[in-house]
Amino acid sequence: MDKNNMATKVSFLGLGAMGYPMAGHLANNNFAVTVYNRTTAVAEKWANEYQGSIATTPADAVKEADIVLSCVGNDNDVRSLYCSDEGIFSMIKPTTILIDHTTTSADLSRELAQIAKQHQAHFLDAPVSGGQIGAEKGCLTIMVGGKEATFRQTEAVMQSYAQSIALIGDVGYGQRCKMVNQLCITGILQGLSEALTFAKAAGIDAKTIVNTLQHGAAGSWQMVNRTETMMSDEFDFGFAIDWMLKDLNICFDEAKRLNVDLPLAKQVSASYQDLKARGYNRADTSALIKQFDK
């Protein structure tokens, strides 16, 4: 632990599957952490497990903070958290640095950055990749949008739960990079779903596929971590289809502004919509292979 971290007061708002362990890593790295969660019982559980304080409103959580971090569900959740009567903006000090780890639209990030500027505060959009397992192990990838000087002031905080942190560009570019990430995953899962359906029909088992192909050109995180579960019809974990559909809609909105077509992503989104109608909305995105069930 770095005892110097004790001088930095950090607030973490949103203790879901990702935020709960992320805030825990901050406490374990000796930051003075105050947490807020919409369900107070979750914040109380966190405080019993880690050393830190809890607040009952966003405003109360951030009033003494030097750095405020948030990780919630979607654009509406973020806007409410920041802009409501007892939201973050109602109580922050000048010079506070705000970091939003939620996957949102780039437009929302720019909107919040402008409001932060009016409060003499600073804003970074910093969506993450790596899922719940990455959050628990403290090995997330973070894509950041904002000013370099602000980014440099916050690296030590984010390093508590990340293995890779990159400044992509100005505010909004963290979110744009996360869109690229989600589009890549979408294409990989479609290809892997087709390939594993073929492998099943051909009588090639999951372990053989992973052991043989993972270090070649076909290798990917999805292959290594999802092949066996996909071929065993196990999907009760990981990143839910509901969340991927939300993220893909953000991608489609941004692509329309950029005049870019996304035919494969649209195809996969339609398949996910069908799976959602079949009751797989909370299943891991690797349930995409179920599109080939006859």
Residue frames as qw, qx, qy, qz and C-alpha x, y, z in Angstrom:
[[0.000, 0.884, 0.467, 0.000, 0.00, 0.00, 0.00],
 [0.375, 0.386, -0.022, 0.843, 1.11, 3.56, -0.70],
 [0.264, -0.577, -0.544, 0.549, 0.64, 5.67, 2.43],
 [0.064, -0.173, 0.157, 0.970, 0.73, 8.78, 0.24],
 [0.183, -0.361, -0.732, -0.548, -2.65, 7.75, -1.18],
 [0.249, -0.560, -0.699, 0.368, -4.28, 8.54, 2.17],
 [0.074, -0.392, -0.079, 0.914, -4.09, 12.25, 1.33],
 [0.234, -0.002, -0.556, -0.798, -6.33, 11.78, -1.72],
 [0.457, 0.220, 0.637, -0.580, -10.04, 11.64, -0.92],
 [0.173, 0.052, -0.786, -0.591, -11.85, 9.48, -3.45],
 [0.609, 0.178, 0.448, -0.630, -15.58, 8.87, -3.91],
 [0.054, 0.047, -0.899, -0.432, -16.94, 5.92, -5.85],
 [0.555, 0.213, 0.297, -0.748, -20.59, 5.97, -6.91],
 [0.816, 0.276, -0.278, -0.424, -22.24, 2.79, -8.21],
 [0.300, -0.439, 0.836, -0.136, -21.43, -0.52, -6.54],
 [0.895, 0.238, -0.049, -0.374, -22.66, -2.98, -9.14],
 [0.980, 0.019, 0.100, 0.169, -20.80, -6.02, -10.43],
 [0.626, 0.512, -0.108, 0.578, -18.00, -3.76, -11.67],
 [0.067, -0.788, 0.164, -0.590, -18.00, -0.89, -9.21],
 [0.801, -0.581, 0.039, -0.140, -18.03, -2.96, -6.02],
 [0.889, -0.149, 0.060, 0.430, -14.62, -4.60, -6.59],
 [0.447, 0.605, 0.004, 0.659, -13.17, -1.47, -8.24],
 [0.320, -0.814, 0.111, -0.471, -13.94, 0.56, -5.12],
 [0.898, -0.431, 0.056, 0.065, -12.50, -2.29, -3.07],
 [0.787, 0.232, -0.019, 0.571, -9.18, -2.06, -4.88],
 [0.088, 0.760, -0.085, 0.639, -9.05, 1.67, -4.08],
 [0.647, -0.700, 0.126, -0.275, -9.53, 0.93, -0.38],
 [0.950, -0.168, 0.074, 0.254, -6.90, -1.82, -0.52],
 [0.613, 0.405, -0.011, 0.678, -4.49, 0.69, -2.07],
 [0.411, -0.382, -0.398, 0.726, -4.95, 2.96, 0.93],
 [0.040, -0.367, -0.246, -0.896, -7.10, 5.66, -0.65],
 [0.185, 0.231, 0.599, -0.744, -9.63, 7.35, 1.63],
 [0.139, -0.197, -0.769, -0.592, -12.80, 6.08, -0.05],
 [0.417, 0.240, 0.480, -0.733, -16.41, 7.15, 0.35],
 [0.026, 0.135, 0.885, 0.445, -18.98, 5.07, -1.53],
 [0.508, 0.235, 0.247, -0.791, -22.56, 5.63, -2.64],
 [0.029, -0.103, -0.922, -0.372, -25.01, 3.13, -4.08],
 [0.459, -0.268, -0.281, -0.799, -28.67, 3.55, -4.88],
 [0.826, -0.385, -0.385, -0.148, -29.37, 0.50, -2.68],
 [0.201, -0.801, 0.429, -0.366, -27.82, 1.51, 0.63],
 [0.905, -0.313, 0.273, -0.088, -27.58, -2.08, 1.87],
 [0.866, 0.378, -0.035, 0.325, -24.98, -2.77, -0.83],
 [0.196, 0.771, -0.314, 0.519, -22.89, 0.20, 0.34],
 [0.615, -0.618, 0.354, -0.339, -23.16, -1.05, 3.92],
 [0.985, -0.011, 0.140, 0.099, -21.98, -4.50, 2.84],
 [0.635, 0.605, -0.172, 0.449, -19.04, -2.91, 1.02],
 [0.128, -0.784, 0.348, -0.497, -18.11, -0.85, 4.10],
 [0.833, -0.430, 0.297, -0.180, -18.13, -4.01, 6.23],
 [0.944, 0.184, 0.112, 0.248, -15.80, -5.72, 3.78],
 [0.575, 0.414, -0.049, 0.704, -13.44, -2.80, 3.10],
 [0.335, -0.503, -0.318, 0.730, -12.21, 0.22, 5.00],
 [0.084, 0.263, 0.353, 0.894, -14.19, 3.25, 3.94],
 [0.222, 0.289, 0.457, -0.811, -17.23, 5.45, 4.48],
 [0.160, 0.472, 0.799, 0.336, -20.72, 5.38, 3.01],
 [0.153, 0.162, 0.057, -0.973, -23.00, 8.22, 1.94],
 [0.370, 0.442, 0.779, -0.248, -26.76, 8.19, 1.44],
 [0.476, 0.833, 0.206, -0.194, -26.85, 10.69, -1.46],
 [0.732, 0.425, 0.082, 0.526, -24.49, 11.45, -4.35],
 [0.031, 0.882, -0.088, 0.462, -24.09, 15.01, -3.04],
 [0.654, -0.703, 0.255, -0.115, -23.02, 13.79, 0.39],
 [0.940, -0.013, 0.183, 0.289, -20.60, 11.31, -1.18],
 [0.651, 0.465, 0.110, 0.590, -18.67, 13.91, -3.17],
 [0.134, -0.976, -0.104, -0.136, -18.64, 17.04, -0.99],
 [0.457, -0.785, 0.373, 0.189, -15.09, 16.45, 0.30],
 [0.890, 0.127, 0.356, 0.255, -13.75, 14.44, -2.66],
 [0.135, -0.631, 0.455, 0.614, -10.69, 15.27, -4.71],
 [0.203, 0.185, -0.800, -0.534, -11.56, 12.62, -7.30],
 [0.675, 0.157, 0.430, -0.579, -15.06, 11.28, -8.02],
 [0.075, 0.167, -0.898, -0.400, -15.54, 8.01, -9.90],
 [0.682, 0.171, 0.308, -0.641, -18.83, 6.63, -11.19],
 [0.124, 0.140, -0.919, -0.346, -19.89, 3.35, -12.76],
 [0.539, 0.230, 0.525, -0.617, -23.61, 2.85, -13.32],
 [0.647, 0.289, 0.705, -0.016, -25.92, 1.55, -16.07],
 [0.457, 0.535, 0.522, 0.482, -26.71, 3.87, -18.97],
 [0.190, 0.393, 0.092, 0.895, -26.94, 7.50, -20.11],
 [0.437, -0.676, -0.279, -0.524, -30.08, 8.20, -18.07],
 [0.786, -0.498, -0.280, 0.237, -28.55, 6.73, -14.92],
 [0.579, 0.003, -0.072, 0.812, -25.40, 8.82, -15.36],
 [0.003, -0.521, -0.183, -0.834, -27.29, 12.03, -16.07],
 [0.604, -0.683, -0.295, -0.286, -29.45, 11.52, -12.98],
 [0.791, -0.343, -0.232, 0.450, -26.42, 10.72, -10.82],
 [0.464, 0.052, 0.005, 0.884, -24.64, 13.89, -11.89],
 [0.018, -0.291, -0.222, -0.931, -27.42, 16.38, -12.53],
 [0.425, -0.625, -0.633, -0.170, -30.29, 15.64, -10.11],
 [0.287, -0.873, 0.003, -0.394, -31.07, 17.94, -7.16],
 [0.656, -0.658, 0.370, -0.013, -28.84, 15.87, -4.87],
 [0.909, 0.371, -0.007, 0.193, -26.50, 14.82, -7.64],
 [0.760, -0.105, -0.007, 0.641, -22.76, 15.13, -7.99],
 [0.307, 0.481, 0.137, 0.810, -22.79, 18.61, -9.51],
 [0.373, -0.822, -0.265, -0.339, -24.82, 20.01, -6.60],
 [0.665, -0.743, 0.064, 0.046, -21.95, 19.63, -4.13],
 [0.852, 0.141, -0.020, 0.504, -18.53, 19.23, -5.79],
 [0.354, -0.758, 0.080, 0.542, -15.63, 21.52, -4.90],
 [0.455, 0.841, -0.248, -0.152, -13.81, 23.53, -7.58],
 [0.132, 0.638, -0.756, -0.064, -10.89, 21.57, -9.09],
 [0.734, -0.074, 0.637, -0.224, -12.60, 18.21, -8.38],
 [0.203, 0.327, -0.783, -0.488, -11.80, 15.61, -11.03],
 [0.777, 0.145, 0.358, -0.497, -14.78, 13.56, -12.22],
 [0.083, 0.315, -0.882, -0.340, -14.20, 10.20, -13.91],
 [0.796, 0.127, 0.213, -0.552, -17.11, 8.27, -15.40],
 [0.197, -0.288, 0.918, 0.188, -16.42, 4.58, -16.04],
 [0.633, 0.406, 0.565, -0.340, -19.91, 3.89, -17.41],
 [0.293, 0.102, 0.691, 0.653, -20.23, 2.99, -21.09],
 [0.252, 0.720, 0.417, -0.495, -22.32, 5.85, -22.47],
 [0.548, 0.751, 0.254, 0.268, -22.70, 7.99, -25.58],
 [0.531, 0.070, -0.032, 0.844, -19.87, 10.36, -26.43],
 [0.099, -0.653, -0.258, -0.705, -22.47, 13.16, -26.49],
 [0.638, -0.722, -0.255, -0.082, -23.24, 12.66, -22.81],
 [0.738, -0.247, -0.100, 0.619, -19.55, 12.80, -21.95],
 [0.295, 0.325, 0.128, 0.889, -19.18, 16.12, -23.71],
 [0.361, -0.721, -0.317, -0.499, -22.33, 17.44, -22.01],
 [0.736, -0.619, -0.215, 0.170, -21.02, 16.53, -18.55],
 [0.639, -0.011, -0.017, 0.769, -17.60, 17.99, -19.33],
 [0.059, 0.556, 0.188, 0.808, -19.22, 21.35, -20.14],
 [0.561, -0.738, -0.235, -0.291, -21.21, 21.33, -16.91],
 [0.801, -0.355, -0.160, 0.454, -18.08, 20.37, -14.96],
 [0.447, 0.281, 0.045, 0.848, -16.25, 23.35, -16.50],
 [0.240, -0.713, -0.210, -0.624, -19.00, 25.65, -15.22],
 [0.742, -0.661, -0.094, -0.052, -18.25, 24.33, -11.73],
 [0.061, 0.827, -0.550, 0.102, -14.48, 24.82, -12.26],
 [0.766, -0.253, 0.589, -0.054, -14.13, 21.04, -12.16],
 [0.197, 0.492, -0.736, -0.422, -12.64, 18.55, -14.65],
 [0.863, 0.121, 0.311, -0.380, -14.20, 15.56, -16.39],
 [0.044, 0.393, -0.861, -0.320, -12.82, 12.38, -17.96],
 [0.903, 0.097, -0.015, -0.417, -14.86, 9.75, -19.77],
 [0.006, -0.530, 0.847, -0.048, -13.17, 6.43, -18.99],
 [0.920, -0.002, -0.046, -0.390, -15.15, 3.33, -20.00],
 [0.354, -0.504, 0.788, -0.031, -13.61, -0.01, -19.09],
 [0.825, 0.225, -0.423, -0.299, -13.20, -3.43, -20.68],
 [0.202, 0.343, -0.871, 0.289, -12.51, -6.72, -18.95],
 [0.653, -0.364, -0.553, -0.368, -15.84, -7.52, -17.36],
 [0.685, -0.671, 0.043, -0.282, -16.59, -8.50, -13.80],
 [0.932, -0.138, -0.051, 0.331, -13.62, -10.87, -13.65],
 [0.508, 0.469, -0.081, 0.718, -11.29, -8.06, -14.76],
 [0.280, -0.752, 0.066, -0.593, -12.76, -5.76, -12.11],
 [0.855, -0.512, 0.006, -0.081, -12.34, -8.38, -9.40],
 [0.877, -0.030, 0.018, 0.479, -8.74, -9.13, -10.40],
 [0.195, -0.856, 0.065, 0.475, -7.88, -5.45, -10.85],
 [0.439, -0.185, 0.611, 0.632, -6.80, -5.94, -14.45],
 [0.443, 0.760, 0.440, -0.182, -9.23, -3.79, -16.46],
 [0.421, 0.190, 0.344, 0.818, -8.44, -1.92, -19.65],
 [0.016, 0.786, 0.390, -0.481, -9.44, 1.75, -19.43],
 [0.398, 0.432, 0.412, 0.697, -9.98, 4.03, -22.43],
 [0.213, -0.648, -0.353, 0.640, -9.86, 7.69, -21.42],
 [0.284, 0.669, 0.341, 0.596, -11.09, 10.89, -23.02],
 [0.330, -0.913, -0.195, 0.136, -10.06, 14.28, -21.65],
 [0.165, 0.920, -0.318, 0.159, -7.18, 16.66, -21.04],
 [0.755, 0.244, -0.520, 0.316, -3.73, 15.12, -20.60],
 [0.039, 0.444, -0.525, 0.725, -2.96, 17.13, -17.46],
 [0.706, -0.277, 0.210, -0.617, -6.14, 15.88, -15.80],
 [0.940, 0.108, -0.308, -0.095, -5.43, 12.34, -16.95],
 [0.522, 0.384, -0.593, 0.477, -1.93, 12.40, -15.44],
 [0.270, -0.414, 0.468, -0.733, -3.36, 13.46, -12.07],
 [0.814, -0.125, 0.193, -0.534, -5.64, 10.42, -11.98],
 [0.660, 0.354, -0.655, -0.099, -3.44, 7.59, -13.29],
 [0.089, 0.268, -0.849, 0.447, -2.41, 6.40, -9.83],
 [0.581, 0.031, 0.451, -0.677, -6.06, 6.10, -8.80],
 [0.834, 0.313, -0.138, -0.434, -7.12, 4.11, -11.87],
 [0.427, 0.452, -0.781, 0.062, -4.02, 1.89, -11.67],
 [0.432, -0.243, 0.699, -0.516, -5.60, 0.41, -8.53],
 [0.718, 0.220, 0.596, -0.285, -7.90, -1.68, -10.73],
 [0.686, 0.693, -0.069, -0.209, -6.37, -1.55, -14.23],
 [0.779, -0.186, 0.398, 0.447, -3.62, -3.30, -16.14],
 [0.396, 0.224, 0.427, 0.782, -3.83, -0.92, -19.10],
 [0.058, 0.826, 0.361, -0.428, -4.83, 2.76, -19.21],
 [0.440, 0.158, 0.413, 0.781, -4.66, 4.85, -22.36],
 [0.162, 0.642, 0.176, -0.728, -5.55, 8.47, -23.12],
 [0.549, 0.415, 0.655, 0.311, -7.29, 8.26, -26.50],
 [0.192, 0.451, 0.294, 0.821, -8.09, 11.92, -27.10],
 [0.199, -0.226, 0.212, -0.930, -10.31, 14.73, -25.84],
 [0.449, 0.107, 0.661, -0.592, -13.55, 14.16, -23.95],
 [0.782, 0.372, 0.071, -0.494, -15.75, 11.64, -25.78],
 [0.535, 0.538, -0.633, -0.153, -12.90, 9.69, -27.31],
 [0.221, -0.235, 0.896, -0.305, -12.78, 7.21, -24.47],
 [0.663, 0.292, 0.505, -0.469, -16.36, 6.31, -25.32],
 [0.658, 0.603, -0.277, -0.357, -15.60, 6.16, -29.03],
 [0.203, 0.471, -0.858, 0.027, -12.74, 3.73, -28.35],
 [0.426, -0.007, 0.812, -0.400, -15.08, 1.61, -26.22],
 [0.735, 0.462, 0.118, -0.482, -17.44, 1.49, -29.21],
 [0.487, 0.567, -0.644, -0.162, -14.58, 0.10, -31.30],
 [0.135, -0.285, 0.905, -0.287, -13.99, -2.47, -28.56],
 [0.611, 0.201, 0.593, -0.484, -17.62, -3.60, -28.54],
 [0.704, 0.559, -0.179, -0.399, -17.73, -3.83, -32.34],
 [0.275, 0.504, -0.818, -0.011, -14.62, -6.03, -32.30],
 [0.321, -0.095, 0.862, -0.381, -16.12, -8.32, -29.66],
 [0.704, 0.371, 0.264, -0.545, -19.35, -8.56, -31.64],
 [0.642, 0.561, -0.445, -0.274, -17.54, -9.73, -34.77],
 [0.102, 0.406, -0.893, 0.167, -15.32, -12.16, -32.87],
 [0.473, 0.030, 0.741, -0.476, -18.28, -13.76, -31.10],
 [0.762, 0.442, 0.026, -0.473, -20.17, -14.18, -34.36],
 [0.524, 0.544, -0.648, -0.100, -17.18, -15.88, -35.98],
 [0.070, -0.292, 0.893, -0.334, -16.54, -18.03, -32.89],
 [0.653, 0.143, 0.487, -0.562, -20.20, -19.03, -32.71],
 [0.780, 0.481, -0.214, -0.339, -20.18, -20.22, -36.31],
 [0.362, 0.529, -0.763, 0.083, -16.82, -21.97, -35.90],
 [0.242, -0.206, 0.845, -0.430, -17.83, -23.83, -32.74],
 [0.775, 0.256, 0.265, -0.514, -21.15, -24.88, -34.26],
 [0.694, 0.532, -0.457, -0.160, -19.12, -26.32, -37.13],
 [0.107, 0.461, -0.837, 0.275, -16.69, -27.98, -34.67],
 [0.588, -0.053, 0.622, -0.514, -19.56, -29.64, -32.80],
 [0.840, 0.393, 0.029, -0.373, -20.96, -31.04, -36.02],
 [0.596, 0.582, -0.552, 0.025, -17.49, -32.25, -37.03],
 [0.916, -0.320, -0.236, 0.061, -16.86, -33.94, -33.68],
 [0.500, 0.365, -0.377, 0.689, -13.97, -31.76, -32.47],
 [0.508, -0.671, -0.497, 0.214, -14.04, -31.11, -28.71],
 [0.088, -0.987, -0.048, -0.129, -13.58, -27.76, -26.98],
 [0.604, -0.676, 0.306, 0.291, -10.24, -28.50, -25.27],
 [0.711, 0.129, 0.457, 0.519, -8.69, -29.57, -28.55],
 [0.298, 0.833, 0.282, 0.372, -9.83, -26.36, -30.22],
 [0.274, -0.957, 0.093, -0.028, -8.43, -24.11, -27.51],
 [0.701, -0.493, 0.392, 0.335, -5.14, -25.98, -27.08],
 [0.675, 0.238, 0.483, 0.505, -4.53, -26.13, -30.81],
 [0.308, 0.710, 0.372, 0.513, -5.70, -22.71, -31.99],
 [0.315, -0.899, -0.238, 0.191, -5.27, -20.24, -29.15],
 [0.447, -0.608, 0.259, 0.604, -1.70, -19.27, -30.09],
 [0.428, 0.223, 0.603, 0.635, -2.38, -18.98, -33.82],
 [0.017, -0.147, -0.254, -0.956, -4.09, -16.36, -35.95],
 [0.446, -0.495, -0.584, -0.463, -7.55, -17.45, -34.76],
 [0.467, -0.301, -0.644, 0.526, -6.70, -17.03, -31.10],
 [0.164, -0.596, -0.068, -0.783, -8.59, -14.49, -28.98],
 [0.197, -0.190, 0.645, -0.713, -9.67, -13.81, -25.41],
 [0.752, 0.036, 0.064, -0.655, -13.13, -15.03, -26.36],
 [0.784, 0.226, -0.565, -0.120, -11.75, -18.32, -27.70],
 [0.337, 0.255, -0.773, 0.474, -9.64, -19.00, -24.62],
 [0.162, -0.041, 0.617, -0.769, -12.28, -18.01, -22.06],
 [0.617, 0.189, 0.205, -0.736, -15.55, -18.93, -23.74],
 [0.473, 0.251, -0.746, -0.398, -15.04, -21.95, -26.04],
 [0.185, -0.049, -0.960, 0.204, -15.67, -24.61, -23.40],
 [0.237, 0.334, 0.590, -0.696, -18.68, -22.84, -21.88],
 [0.488, 0.365, -0.236, -0.757, -20.19, -22.11, -25.29],
 [0.484, 0.168, -0.804, -0.301, -19.91, -25.75, -26.33],
 [0.192, -0.168, -0.902, 0.347, -21.39, -26.81, -22.97],
 [0.247, -0.656, -0.503, -0.506, -24.36, -24.40, -23.16],
 [0.487, -0.558, -0.430, 0.517, -23.21, -22.47, -20.06],
 [0.216, 0.563, 0.198, 0.773, -24.07, -18.76, -20.14],
 [0.462, -0.809, -0.356, -0.078, -25.04, -17.79, -16.58],
 [0.585, -0.517, 0.012, 0.625, -22.16, -15.32, -16.07],
 [0.459, 0.047, 0.355, 0.813, -20.28, -12.48, -17.71],
 [0.088, 0.240, -0.080, -0.963, -21.54, -9.54, -19.79],
 [0.443, 0.436, 0.723, -0.302, -25.29, -9.74, -20.36],
 [0.316, 0.414, 0.645, 0.559, -26.95, -9.53, -23.78],
 [0.052, -0.909, -0.410, 0.057, -29.08, -6.62, -22.47],
 [0.321, -0.788, 0.149, 0.504, -25.92, -4.59, -21.92],
 [0.424, -0.092, 0.609, 0.663, -24.41, -5.48, -25.28],
 [0.215, 0.675, 0.626, 0.326, -27.60, -4.39, -27.02],
 [0.171, -0.937, -0.169, 0.255, -27.40, -1.09, -25.16],
 [0.409, -0.566, 0.391, 0.599, -23.78, -0.66, -26.24],
 [0.409, 0.209, 0.688, 0.561, -24.49, -1.57, -29.86],
 [0.125, 0.861, 0.484, 0.097, -27.27, 1.01, -30.03],
 [0.259, -0.856, 0.115, 0.433, -24.73, 3.61, -28.89],
 [0.453, -0.222, 0.616, 0.605, -22.41, 2.40, -31.67],
 [0.334, 0.540, 0.681, 0.364, -25.18, 2.66, -34.28],
 [0.013, -0.953, -0.264, 0.149, -26.04, 6.23, -33.25],
 [0.317, -0.728, 0.336, 0.507, -22.40, 7.29, -33.45],
 [0.473, 0.024, 0.709, 0.523, -21.86, 5.46, -36.78],
 [0.284, 0.777, 0.544, 0.142, -24.82, 7.33, -38.26],
 [0.103, -0.950, 0.029, 0.294, -23.16, 10.64, -37.34],
 [0.354, -0.560, 0.587, 0.466, -19.90, 9.44, -38.89],
 [0.696, 0.512, -0.207, -0.459, -21.66, 8.09, -42.01],
 [0.054, 0.391, -0.918, -0.029, -20.25, 4.61, -41.39],
 [0.836, -0.075, -0.286, -0.462, -22.15, 1.39, -42.07],
 [0.247, -0.406, 0.829, -0.294, -21.91, -1.52, -39.62],
 [0.728, 0.056, -0.449, -0.514, -23.49, -4.49, -41.40],
 [0.557, 0.021, -0.808, 0.193, -22.04, -7.28, -39.24],
 [0.004, -0.008, -0.612, 0.791, -22.85, -5.48, -36.00],
 [0.562, 0.034, -0.012, -0.827, -26.44, -4.96, -37.20],
 [0.714, 0.041, -0.649, -0.261, -26.72, -8.65, -38.06],
 [0.408, -0.014, -0.790, 0.457, -25.45, -9.66, -34.63],
 [0.222, -0.017, 0.370, -0.902, -27.70, -7.13, -32.91],
 [0.696, -0.009, -0.286, -0.658, -30.70, -8.71, -34.65],
 [0.669, 0.001, -0.741, 0.055, -29.58, -12.14, -33.45],
 [0.169, 0.007, -0.663, 0.729, -29.25, -10.81, -29.90],
 [0.468, -0.042, 0.078, -0.879, -32.76, -9.33, -30.14],
 [0.765, -0.028, -0.527, -0.370, -34.05, -12.78, -31.12],
 [0.539, 0.001, -0.751, 0.382, -32.20, -14.38, -28.21],
 [0.117, -0.077, 0.432, -0.891, -33.58, -11.75, -25.85],
 [0.663, -0.059, -0.167, -0.727, -37.10, -12.67, -27.00],
 [0.791, -0.013, -0.607, -0.070, -36.24, -16.30, -26.18],
 [0.713, -0.690, -0.093, -0.083, -35.34, -15.35, -22.60],
 [0.824, 0.009, -0.119, 0.554, -31.56, -15.02, -22.92],
 [0.101, 0.911, 0.021, 0.399, -31.41, -11.30, -22.12],
 [0.468, -0.813, 0.325, -0.118, -29.42, -11.82, -18.90],
 [0.950, -0.008, 0.174, 0.259, -27.19, -14.51, -20.40],
 [0.408, -0.547, 0.383, 0.623, -23.55, -13.83, -21.29],
 [0.434, 0.676, -0.230, -0.549, -22.99, -12.48, -24.79],
 [0.021, -0.338, 0.905, 0.258, -21.39, -15.80, -25.76],
 [0.519, 0.323, 0.730, -0.306, -24.95, -17.18, -25.85],
 [0.403, 0.581, -0.296, -0.642, -24.82, -15.87, -29.43],
 [0.045, 0.218, -0.943, -0.248, -24.06, -19.48, -30.39],
 [0.353, 0.322, 0.802, -0.359, -27.68, -20.34, -29.48],
 [0.450, 0.527, -0.117, -0.711, -28.77, -18.59, -32.70],
 [0.370, 0.346, -0.777, -0.373, -27.83, -21.82, -34.50],
 [0.357, 0.039, 0.866, -0.347, -30.04, -24.10, -32.40],
 [0.339, -0.036, -0.670, -0.659, -32.43, -25.99, -34.59]]
